Amino acid sequence: MREKLIVLLSFILIFSFSAVDNAIAPMVKTLHSYYSVDLEKVIWLISYCTFGILFGIVIGPAFIASFNAKKVIASAAIGMSAMLALFLLTPQ
């Protein structure tokens, strides 16, 4: 029974990321025009965001169990802000 649950949750996780990608994909042109960056760079941003979501889901609970939750959340917020600033400030 445990193996069936793991397979089911794996499919749900994969479907969730597919749904996120499909929801974000139409925003590529909007983000391109709003931030005035290349389309390729926007697609890379979306890919990194998807990786960040996956990393947070898989590794996040282990970090929160091992470290102070407030510090983990604060460092995640700082890291996200720094990466978005890097996205906007680096040349094409």
N, CA, C and O of each residue as an XYZ file, in Angstrom:
368
protein
N       0.824     -1.193      0.000
C       0.000      0.000      0.000
C       0.873      1.264      0.000
O       0.551      2.248     -0.666
N       1.963      1.225      0.742
C       2.864      2.389      0.821
C       3.439      2.722     -0.549
O       3.536      3.895     -0.911
N       3.823      1.698     -1.319
C       4.389      1.921     -2.647
C       3.369      2.558     -3.583
O       3.718      3.426     -4.383
N       2.120      2.135     -3.490
C       1.068      2.722     -4.323
C       0.868      4.196     -3.986
O       0.659      5.024     -4.872
N       0.935      4.512     -2.700
C       0.784      5.897     -2.275
C       1.947      6.752     -2.784
O       1.741      7.887     -3.215
N       3.158      6.213     -2.736
C       4.326      6.940     -3.232
C       4.194      7.197     -4.734
O       4.487      8.296     -5.206
N       3.753      6.183     -5.483
C       3.569      6.355     -6.931
C       2.491      7.392     -7.201
O       2.659      8.245     -8.072
N       1.403      7.333     -6.478
C       0.317      8.295     -6.663
C       0.786      9.720     -6.359
O       0.514     10.640     -7.130
N       1.484      9.903     -5.248
C       1.984     11.231     -4.897
C       3.028     11.720     -5.900
O       3.112     12.919     -6.167
N       3.816     10.816     -6.450
C       4.790     11.198     -7.478
C       4.083     11.726     -8.719
O       4.492     12.739     -9.287
N       3.024     11.043     -9.140
C       2.268     11.509    -10.299
C       1.604     12.857    -10.018
O       1.548     13.718    -10.896
N       1.106     13.039     -8.808
C       0.495     14.320     -8.448
C       1.542     15.426     -8.485
O       1.261     16.524     -8.964
N       2.753     15.150     -7.984
C       3.825     16.141     -8.003
C       4.216     16.497     -9.435
O       4.373     17.674     -9.762
N       4.372     15.494    -10.283
C       4.719     15.743    -11.682
C       3.613     16.539    -12.369
O       3.899     17.485    -13.103
N       2.367     16.172    -12.143
C       1.252     16.899    -12.740
C       1.214     18.343    -12.246
O       0.905     19.257    -13.010
N       1.528     18.545    -10.968
C       1.522     19.902    -10.418
C       2.549     20.779    -11.109
O       2.254     21.925    -11.447
N       3.767     20.255    -11.327
C       4.787     21.046    -12.007
C       4.426     21.293    -13.460
O       4.715     22.360    -14.002
N       3.802     20.323    -14.089
C       3.341     20.522    -15.455
C       2.279     21.616    -15.498
O       2.273     22.446    -16.407
N       1.394     21.616    -14.526
C       0.353     22.642    -14.466
C       0.953     24.024    -14.226
O       0.503     25.009    -14.813
N       1.971     24.100    -13.361
C       2.634     25.384    -13.113
C       3.298     25.889    -14.383
O       3.170     27.065    -14.727
N       4.012     25.001    -15.089
C       4.656     25.403    -16.339
C       3.631     25.864    -17.365
O       3.855     26.856    -18.059
N       2.521     25.162    -17.470
C       1.483     25.552    -18.431
C       0.817     26.859    -18.039
O       0.376     27.611    -18.909
N       0.737     27.141    -16.754
C       0.139     28.403    -16.307
C       1.090     29.577    -16.521
O       0.651     30.687    -16.823
N       2.388     29.333    -16.366
C       3.371     30.409    -16.492
C       3.725     30.681    -17.952
O       4.027     31.820    -18.308
N       3.693     29.666    -18.793
C       4.115     29.812    -20.190
C       3.421     30.965    -20.922
O       4.097     31.688    -21.654
N       2.123     31.173    -20.767
C       1.502     32.312    -21.459
C       2.002     33.672    -20.977
O       1.776     34.684    -21.640
N       2.675     33.704    -19.839
C       3.153     34.972    -19.292
C       4.509     35.376    -19.864
O       5.011     36.450    -19.531
N       5.113     34.554    -20.709
C       6.454     34.850    -21.219
C       6.477     36.191    -21.942
O       7.338     37.027    -21.668
N       5.551     36.401    -22.850
C       5.537     37.663    -23.596
C       5.230     38.855    -22.686
O       5.773     39.943    -22.879
N       4.370     38.651    -21.710
C       4.046     39.729    -20.770
C       5.268     40.103    -19.942
O       5.573     41.285    -19.780
N       5.970     39.096    -19.416
C       7.182     39.365    -18.636
C       8.265     39.983    -19.517
O       9.008     40.860    -19.076
N       8.348     39.520    -20.766
C       9.327     40.067    -21.715
C       9.086     41.562    -21.930
O      10.025     42.357    -21.888
N       7.843     41.938    -22.156
C       7.560     43.348    -22.421
C       7.626     44.193    -21.142
O       8.052     45.348    -21.183
N       7.210     43.628    -20.024
C       7.203     44.398    -18.770
C       8.612     44.692    -18.279
O       8.918     45.820    -17.892
N       9.476     43.669    -18.295
C      10.844     43.849    -17.790
C      11.842     44.245    -18.876
O      12.994     44.552    -18.571
N      11.422     44.242    -20.122
C      12.280     44.598    -21.262
C      13.554     43.745    -21.320
O      14.662     44.259    -21.466
N      13.362     42.442    -21.204
C      14.476     41.505    -21.315
C      14.175     40.525    -22.447
O      13.036     40.422    -22.903
N      15.209     39.807    -22.895
C      15.033     38.850    -23.987
C      14.054     37.745    -23.590
O      13.933     37.391    -22.417
N      13.361     37.209    -24.596
C      12.440     36.097    -24.349
C      13.172     34.890    -23.777
O      12.658     34.203    -22.895
N      14.370     34.636    -24.282
C      15.146     33.485    -23.798
C      15.443     33.625    -22.306
O      15.402     32.643    -21.565
N      15.740     34.837    -21.874
C      16.049     35.070    -20.467
C      14.806     34.858    -19.603
O      14.914     34.359    -18.483
N      13.638     35.228    -20.105
C      12.392     35.006    -19.369
C      12.126     33.510    -19.233
O      11.686     33.045    -18.182
N      12.394     32.766    -20.291
C      12.190     31.312    -20.228
C      13.143     30.688    -19.209
O      12.757     29.780    -18.473
N      14.375     31.168    -19.167
C      15.321     30.680    -18.151
C      14.813     31.014    -16.756
O      14.923     30.186    -15.852
N      14.259     32.208    -16.560
C      13.712     32.588    -15.259
C      12.612     31.619    -14.843
O      12.572     31.174    -13.696
N      11.730     31.297    -15.767
C      10.637     30.370    -15.468
C      11.194     28.997    -15.107
O      10.695     28.350    -14.186
N      12.216     28.552    -15.818
C      12.818     27.250    -15.509
C      13.447     27.251    -14.123
O      13.305     26.284    -13.374
N      14.140     28.327    -13.778
C      14.742     28.415    -12.445
C      13.680     28.481    -11.358
O      13.857     27.923    -10.276
N      12.577     29.162    -11.645
C      11.492     29.215    -10.666
C      10.890     27.832    -10.442
O      10.591     27.460     -9.308
N      10.712     27.078    -11.511
C      10.198     25.717    -11.387
C      11.157     24.857    -10.577
O      10.726     24.071     -9.733
N      12.471     25.002    -10.830
C      13.462     24.269    -10.043
C      13.386     24.675     -8.577
O      13.487     23.828     -7.689
N      13.209     25.968     -8.320
C      13.101     26.447     -6.944
C      11.894     25.872     -6.223
O      11.969     25.547     -5.038
N      10.785     25.745     -6.933
C       9.587     25.140     -6.347
C       9.861     23.681     -5.999
O       9.524     23.222     -4.908
N      10.470     22.960     -6.926
C      10.802     21.554     -6.690
C      11.765     21.418     -5.509
O      11.568     20.570     -4.639
N      12.797     22.249     -5.481
C      13.769     22.228     -4.393
C      13.079     22.504     -3.060
O      13.359     21.839     -2.063
N      12.186     23.477     -3.044
C      11.473     23.813     -1.819
C      10.575     22.700     -1.328
O      10.473     22.461     -0.125
N       9.921     22.017     -2.257
C       9.030     20.923     -1.863
C       9.816     19.724     -1.350
O       9.429     19.096     -0.364
N      10.911     19.410     -2.013
C      11.668     18.207     -1.660
C      12.596     18.461     -0.466
O      12.628     17.660      0.469
N      13.340     19.553     -0.488
C      14.370     19.806      0.525
C      13.864     20.713      1.652
O      14.389     20.671      2.764
N      12.856     21.523      1.370
C      12.363     22.481      2.359
C      12.010     21.895      3.713
O      12.454     22.425      4.732
N      11.229     20.821      3.769
C      10.894     20.256      5.082
C      12.120     19.809      5.878
O      12.139     19.930      7.102
N      13.142     19.295      5.194
C      14.361     18.886      5.896
C      15.085     20.097      6.482
O      15.612     20.031      7.593
N      15.111     21.211      5.730
C      15.738     22.434      6.238
C      14.986     22.974      7.448
O      15.597     23.374      8.438
N      13.661     22.984      7.365
C      12.864     23.517      8.470
C      12.988     22.624      9.703
O      12.956     23.118     10.830
N      13.129     21.309      9.499
C      13.311     20.400     10.639
C      14.700     20.555     11.256
O      14.867     20.354     12.459
N      15.687     20.906     10.451
C      17.069     20.985     10.937
C      17.447     22.361     11.471
O      18.295     22.468     12.356
N      16.832     23.409     10.947
C      17.209     24.770     11.310
C      15.983     25.527     11.806
O      14.857     25.041     11.696
N      16.205     26.703     12.346
C      15.132     27.570     12.805
C      14.278     27.980     11.596
O      14.802     28.486     10.603
N      12.979     27.760     11.688
C      12.083     28.018     10.558
C      12.111     29.481     10.122
O      12.066     29.770      8.926
N      12.185     30.401     11.076
C      12.218     31.825     10.717
C      13.462     32.162      9.905
O      13.398     32.944      8.956
N      14.586     31.575     10.278
C      15.827     31.831      9.540
C      15.781     31.205      8.148
O      16.278     31.790      7.186
N      15.186     30.020      8.042
C      15.071     29.368      6.733
C      14.187     30.214      5.813
O      14.536     30.439      4.654
N      13.062     30.676      6.319
C      12.147     31.488      5.509
C      12.790     32.820      5.135
O      12.664     33.278      4.000
N      13.482     33.441      6.094
C      14.149     34.716      5.807
C      15.232     34.537      4.754
O      15.338     35.350      3.836
N      16.037     33.490      4.871
C      17.091     33.282      3.871
C      16.502     32.913      2.514
O      17.072     33.274      1.484
N      15.382     32.205      2.489
C      14.727     31.902      1.216
C      14.206     33.179      0.565
O      14.346     33.358     -0.645
N      13.609     34.063      1.353
C      13.110     35.336      0.814
C      14.249     36.204      0.304
O      14.133     36.832     -0.748
N      15.346     36.241      1.044
C      16.510     37.020      0.599
C      17.083     36.420     -0.680
O      17.426     37.148     -1.612
N      17.185     35.099     -0.725
C      17.701     34.441     -1.925
C      16.831     34.687     -3.145
O      17.342     34.934     -4.237
N      15.505     34.618     -2.960
C      14.599     34.878     -4.081
C      14.714     36.318     -4.553
O      14.747     36.577     -5.756
N      14.774     37.248     -3.622
C      14.906     38.656     -3.996
C      16.214     38.922     -4.723
O      16.248     39.668     -5.702
N      17.294     38.308     -4.240
C      18.594     38.493     -4.887
C      18.596     37.915     -6.307
O      19.147     38.525     -7.223
N      17.993     36.764     -6.486
C      17.956     36.151     -7.821
C      17.109     36.980     -8.793
O      17.471     37.126     -9.961
N      15.985     37.520     -8.316
C      15.169     38.363     -9.194
C      15.899     39.663     -9.540
O      15.814     40.149    -10.668
N      16.614     40.219     -8.565
C      17.407     41.422     -8.843
C      18.502     41.108     -9.855
O      18.764     41.900    -10.761
N      19.133     39.962     -9.700
C      20.167     39.533    -10.652
C      19.576     39.365    -12.048
O      20.208     39.726    -13.041
N      18.368     38.820    -12.124
C      17.668     38.666    -13.399
C      17.449     40.017    -14.075
O      17.617     40.153    -15.287
N      17.075     41.008    -13.278
C      16.781     42.321    -13.856
C      18.025     43.151    -14.151
O      18.023     43.950    -15.087
N      19.074     42.976    -13.378
C      20.235     43.855    -13.495
C      21.340     43.337    -14.395
O      22.201     44.111    -14.814
N      21.341     42.054    -14.703
C      22.411     41.533    -15.565
C      22.085     41.828    -17.021
O      20.920     41.853    -17.417
N      23.125     42.049    -17.810
C      22.880     42.327    -19.232
C      22.385     41.074    -19.960
O      22.510     39.952    -19.469
N      21.823     41.303    -21.139
C      21.298     40.207    -21.940
C      22.412     39.261    -22.249
O      22.198     38.252    -22.921
